[in-house]
Amino acid sequence: MTNRSTFDDVMVPNYSPLPIIPVRGKGSRIWDENNNEYIDLAGGIAVSCLGHCHPKLVQRLQQQAENLWHVSNVLTNQPALRLAQKLTELTFAEKVFFANSGAEANEAALKLARKYAYDHFGPEKTQIISFENSFHGRTLFTVSAGGQAKYSDGFGPLPGDIDHAVYNDLASVEALISEKTCAVIIEPIQGEGGVKSASKDFLKGLRELCDKHNALLIFDEIQTGAGRTGELYAYQNVDVIPDILTTAKGIGGGFPIGAMLTTTEIAKSLVVGTHGSTYGGNPLGCAVAEVVVDIISDRQLLDNVKTKHRKFMDGLDRINERHKIFSDIRGSGLLIGCELKEAYHGKAKDLLTEALSQNLMVLVAGPNVMRLAPSLIIPDEDIEQGLMSLDKAIASFLSKQD
């Protein structure tokens, strides 16, 4: 018999999971081990883009499981080739590298940027510019690129020649960038950093600076990709084309998969043997992701994401009019951040806990922001019920602040 206390007995304590254990999911609903039902507005942190156990994903996974699970990259496989074809048809990219996660996709992107600069400009062109409060993964390289010291403290010495500019401040980038810069990496919307969006002008300015200094522009779309903002990828909202794009989370709909997308010319720097991933391009993951891409690339679905965004924003505005708890409600598509007023700073996790007690699952984005990242196809009735539960959770939270 296992329960929540089993975690404390047998698991490394780098997580502090909530007291319930989910055992079943369907659509935007989850049931725990005691058969309590929850509305899921967390989406596995923007992963379950089509909800739980979508029938087409279940069917495709079962079909692939009966045919081929793994062959390693000594061979290729049909699901990987079909998925790569679709990603290149739907984006700027011409080449794809598959990995297991967003961190691995970003690791590949950063290594490729360094290798491309080495091949074309020499060994001195190594600087990577990232941004304060960014998040790019948990490998030593990606956590160093991330702009949050709390994730890298205690793990030094860290990879060097990585500098952090101020998000949405082009002058701070201009002060750092030079002919020694090999890449600028940015999230079009900072997810873990508080759901903060880069302006179009800022992203266009980055593109111009990278072109001027022969640096590659990397868009980390781990959280903003896979339809999350109402376009397949967020770069398509701003008319700025990166040199490298990374994707994971929602692209697998819950099955672990990541990918790095780039151009033919840039991809040439990763010759045979320079980089790899044992499970990257796994037939199971690629088979599921192919169906995800087929579904979420539909124009009507993407337009509906924008419609559902408005429903959430209108509902959150009404809640905030009653409770006056948020200083800002922001985001794009179905990635929404609600920043707590200063009086409640540091208490986002407490609000999450109150929501759970109202049978609602939400997220935090740092200590001051509640984050929502539900299924892209969440039914309107689940949005309405979820917002009603949130209203009750906020009332309970505020009652305990007196």
C-alpha positions in Angstrom: 0.0 0.0 0.0 1.4 3.4 -1.0 0.3 6.8 -0.1 1.7 10.4 0.1 3.9 9.5 3.0 5.6 6.8 0.9 7.1 9.7 -1.1 8.9 10.9 2.0 10.2 7.4 2.7 11.6 6.5 -0.7 11.9 9.6 -3.0 14.8 12.1 -3.1 13.4 15.3 -1.4 13.9 17.7 -4.3 10.1 17.9 -4.7 7.4 18.6 -2.2 4.2 17.2 -3.8 0.7 18.1 -2.7 -1.1 15.7 -0.4 -3.2 14.0 -3.0 -2.2 11.3 -5.5 -3.9 11.5 -8.9 -4.8 8.0 -10.3 -7.0 8.8 -13.2 -7.7 11.6 -15.7 -10.1 12.3 -18.5 -10.3 15.6 -20.4 -9.8 18.4 -18.0 -10.7 16.3 -14.9 -8.5 14.3 -12.5 -9.5 11.9 -9.8 -7.3 11.1 -6.8 -6.8 7.8 -4.8 -10.0 8.6 -2.8 -12.0 9.2 -6.0 -12.2 13.0 -5.3 -12.7 14.9 -8.6 -10.7 18.0 -9.6 -10.8 20.6 -12.4 -7.3 20.7 -13.9 -6.2 24.2 -14.9 -2.5 23.3 -14.5 -2.2 20.9 -17.4 0.9 19.2 -16.0 2.7 22.6 -16.3 1.5 23.2 -19.9 2.1 19.6 -20.9 -1.4 18.0 -21.2 -2.3 20.3 -24.1 -5.2 18.0 -25.2 -6.2 17.0 -21.6 -5.9 13.6 -20.1 -6.2 10.4 -22.1 -7.4 12.0 -25.3 -8.8 9.0 -27.3 -6.8 9.7 -30.4 -3.6 9.8 -28.5 -4.5 6.6 -26.5 -5.3 4.8 -29.7 -2.1 5.8 -31.5 0.1 4.9 -28.4 -1.6 1.5 -28.3 -1.0 0.9 -32.0 2.6 1.9 -31.8 3.2 -0.2 -28.6 2.1 -3.3 -30.5 4.7 -2.6 -33.3 7.9 -1.0 -32.2 9.1 0.7 -29.0 12.8 1.4 -29.5 15.7 0.9 -32.0 18.3 3.6 -30.9 19.7 6.1 -33.3 21.8 3.5 -35.0 18.6 3.3 -37.1 15.9 5.7 -37.9 12.1 5.0 -37.6 9.0 6.0 -39.5 7.2 7.9 -36.6 10.3 10.1 -36.2 10.5 10.8 -39.9 6.9 11.7 -40.2 6.9 14.0 -37.2 10.1 15.7 -38.4 8.5 16.2 -41.9 5.4 17.8 -40.3 7.4 20.1 -38.0 9.4 21.4 -40.9 6.3 21.9 -43.1 4.6 23.9 -40.3 7.5 26.1 -39.2 10.5 28.0 -40.5 12.8 25.0 -39.8 14.4 22.6 -42.2 16.0 20.2 -39.8 14.9 18.6 -36.5 16.8 16.9 -33.6 14.7 14.9 -31.2 15.4 14.6 -27.4 13.5 13.5 -24.3 12.7 16.9 -22.7 12.9 20.6 -22.9 16.1 20.7 -21.0 17.7 18.3 -23.5 16.3 20.4 -26.4 17.8 23.5 -25.0 21.1 21.7 -24.2 21.3 20.8 -27.9 20.4 24.3 -29.0 23.2 25.9 -26.9 25.7 23.3 -27.9 24.8 23.8 -31.6 25.2 27.6 -31.2 28.7 27.2 -29.8 29.7 24.7 -32.4 28.3 26.7 -35.3 30.2 29.8 -34.0 33.4 27.7 -33.7 33.1 26.3 -37.2 32.4 29.7 -38.9 34.1 32.3 -36.7 36.6 30.6 -34.5 37.1 29.5 -30.9 36.7 33.0 -29.3 33.0 33.4 -30.2 31.5 31.7 -27.2 29.4 34.2 -25.3 25.7 33.3 -24.7 23.3 36.0 -23.6 20.2 35.0 -21.7 17.8 37.0 -19.5 17.2 37.6 -15.8 14.4 35.4 -14.4 14.5 33.0 -17.4 14.2 29.3 -17.1 15.7 26.9 -19.7 16.0 23.6 -17.9 17.9 21.7 -15.1 21.0 20.4 -16.8 24.1 22.2 -15.7 24.4 24.1 -19.0 20.7 25.1 -19.2 20.4 26.0 -15.5 23.4 28.3 -16.0 21.7 29.9 -19.0 18.6 30.3 -16.8 18.5 33.6 -15.0 17.5 32.4 -11.6 20.3 31.8 -9.2 18.2 29.7 -6.8 18.3 26.9 -9.4 22.1 27.0 -9.9 23.4 27.9 -6.4 25.5 25.1 -4.9 26.2 23.4 -8.2 29.4 25.3 -9.3 31.6 25.7 -11.0 29.1 26.5 -13.7 29.7 26.7 -17.4 31.2 30.0 -18.2 30.7 32.9 -20.7 27.0 33.2 -20.1 25.6 36.7 -19.3 22.1 37.8 -18.4 20.4 40.9 -19.7 17.2 42.5 -18.6 14.1 41.1 -20.2 12.3 43.6 -22.5 15.3 46.0 -22.2 17.1 46.2 -25.5 19.7 48.6 -24.2 20.9 46.0 -21.6 21.4 43.5 -24.5 23.3 46.1 -26.5 25.6 46.7 -23.6 26.6 43.0 -23.6 26.5 41.8 -27.2 29.7 41.9 -29.3 31.4 39.9 -32.0 32.2 37.3 -29.3 28.5 36.6 -28.8 27.5 33.2 -30.4 23.8 33.2 -29.3 21.0 35.0 -27.6 18.4 32.7 -26.0 15.0 33.9 -24.9 11.5 32.7 -24.0 8.9 34.7 -25.9 6.9 34.5 -22.7 8.8 33.8 -19.5 6.9 31.0 -17.9 8.6 30.2 -14.6 9.7 33.8 -14.4 6.1 35.0 -13.9 4.3 34.8 -17.3 5.9 37.9 -18.7 5.7 38.6 -22.4 8.4 40.0 -24.6 7.2 42.9 -26.7 7.3 42.6 -30.5 9.7 45.5 -30.7 12.0 43.9 -28.2 12.1 40.6 -30.2 12.6 42.4 -33.5 15.4 44.4 -31.9 17.1 41.1 -30.7 16.8 39.8 -34.3 18.6 42.9 -35.6 21.3 42.7 -33.0 21.9 39.0 -33.7 22.2 39.7 -37.4 24.5 42.6 -36.8 26.9 40.5 -34.6 26.6 37.1 -36.4 24.9 35.6 -33.4 22.2 33.0 -33.5 18.8 33.8 -32.0 17.3 30.9 -30.0 13.6 30.9 -29.0 12.9 28.6 -26.1 9.3 27.7 -26.9 9.1 24.8 -24.4 6.2 26.4 -22.6 4.8 28.7 -25.3 4.8 26.2 -28.2 2.4 23.5 -29.2 -0.5 25.9 -29.7 -0.3 27.4 -26.2 -0.6 31.0 -27.4 -3.1 30.4 -30.2 -0.5 29.9 -32.8 1.5 26.7 -33.3 4.6 28.5 -32.0 4.7 32.0 -30.4 7.2 33.3 -32.9 4.3 33.2 -35.4 2.5 35.8 -33.4 5.4 38.4 -33.6 6.8 37.9 -37.2 10.3 37.3 -35.8 12.0 34.1 -37.1 14.6 32.6 -34.8 17.6 30.6 -36.0 16.9 27.8 -33.5 13.6 26.9 -31.8 13.2 24.4 -29.0 9.9 22.6 -28.2 8.8 20.0 -25.7 6.0 19.9 -23.0 2.8 20.1 -25.0 4.2 18.6 -28.2 3.9 15.1 -26.6 0.6 15.7 -24.9 2.0 14.0 -21.8 4.4 11.6 -23.4 8.0 12.7 -22.8 9.5 14.2 -26.0 11.4 17.3 -27.0 12.9 18.7 -30.2 15.3 21.3 -31.5 14.4 22.9 -34.8 16.8 24.8 -37.1 17.9 25.5 -40.6 19.9 23.3 -42.9 22.9 25.6 -42.8 23.1 25.8 -39.1 22.4 22.1 -38.6 25.5 21.2 -40.6 27.6 21.9 -37.5 26.2 18.8 -35.7 28.0 16.2 -37.8 27.9 12.5 -37.0 29.1 11.9 -33.5 28.9 15.5 -32.2 25.6 15.1 -30.2 23.0 12.4 -29.5 20.3 11.1 -27.3 19.6 7.4 -26.6 15.8 7.8 -26.5 15.6 10.9 -28.8 13.3 10.1 -31.6 11.8 7.2 -29.8 9.0 5.6 -31.9 6.4 5.7 -29.1 7.0 9.4 -28.3 7.1 10.5 -32.0 4.0 8.5 -32.8 2.0 10.3 -30.1 3.5 13.7 -30.9 2.6 13.3 -34.6 -1.1 13.0 -33.6 -0.7 16.0 -31.2 0.7 18.1 -34.0 -2.1 17.0 -36.4 -4.7 18.1 -33.9 -3.2 21.3 -32.6 -2.2 22.7 -35.9 -5.8 23.0 -36.9 -6.7 26.7 -37.5 -10.1 26.4 -35.7 -8.5 24.9 -32.6 -5.9 27.6 -32.5 -8.5 30.3 -32.9 -10.5 28.7 -30.1 -7.5 29.0 -27.8 -7.7 32.7 -28.3 -11.5 32.6 -27.6 -10.9 30.6 -24.4 -8.2 33.1 -23.4 -10.9 35.8 -23.4 -13.3 33.7 -21.3 -10.6 33.2 -18.7 -9.5 36.8 -18.7 -13.1 38.1 -18.4 -13.7 35.6 -15.5 -10.5 36.5 -13.7 -11.3 40.2 -14.1 -14.7 39.7 -12.4 -13.1 37.7 -9.6 -10.5 40.4 -9.1 -13.1 43.1 -9.0 -14.7 41.2 -6.0 -11.5 40.3 -4.2 -8.9 42.8 -5.3 -6.2 40.3 -4.9 -4.2 40.6 -8.2 -2.1 43.6 -9.3 -1.9 42.2 -12.8 -3.5 39.5 -15.0 -1.5 38.8 -18.1 -0.5 36.2 -20.6 -1.3 34.9 -24.1 -3.7 32.2 -25.2 -3.9 29.6 -22.4 -0.8 30.6 -20.5 -2.1 33.1 -18.0 -0.4 34.6 -14.9 -2.1 36.4 -12.1 0.3 38.5 -10.0 -0.6 38.9 -6.3 -0.7 42.3 -4.9 2.3 43.3 -2.8 0.5 42.5 0.5 0.3 38.9 -0.6 3.8 38.5 -2.1 5.4 35.2 -1.3 2.0 33.4 -0.8 1.3 32.1 -4.3 1.9 28.5 -3.0 -0.7 29.1 -0.3 -3.3 30.1 -2.9 -2.5 26.9 -4.8 -3.1 24.9 -1.7 -6.4 26.7 -1.1 -7.4 25.9 -4.7 -6.7 22.2 -4.2 -9.0 22.2 -1.2 -11.7 23.5 -3.6 -11.0 20.6 -6.0 -9.1 22.8 -8.4 -5.6 22.5 -9.7 -3.6 25.6 -10.6 0.1 26.5 -10.7 2.5 29.1 -9.4 5.2 31.0 -11.4 7.5 32.0 -8.7 6.3 33.1 -5.2 4.1 35.9 -6.3 2.2 34.6 -9.4 -0.6 32.1 -9.8 -0.4 30.5 -13.3 -3.0 28.7 -15.4 -2.0 26.4 -18.3 -5.1 24.2 -19.0 -5.9 21.9 -21.9 -6.2 23.8 -25.2 -9.6 22.1 -25.7 -10.9 22.6 -22.1 -14.7 22.7 -22.3 -16.4 26.0 -21.5 -18.3 24.4 -18.6 -15.0 23.4 -17.0 -13.7 26.9 -17.4 -16.8 28.3 -15.6 -16.7 25.7 -12.9 -12.9 26.2 -12.4 -13.3 29.9 -12.0 -16.1 29.4 -9.5 -13.8 27.2 -7.5 -11.0 29.7 -7.8 -13.4 32.4 -6.4 -14.1 30.3 -3.4 -10.4 29.5 -2.9 -9.5 33.2 -3.0 -12.2 34.0 -0.5 -10.8 31.3 1.8 -7.2 32.4 1.3 -8.1 36.1 2.1 -10.0 35.1 5.2 -6.8 33.6 6.6 -4.8 36.8 5.9 -6.6 38.8 8.6 
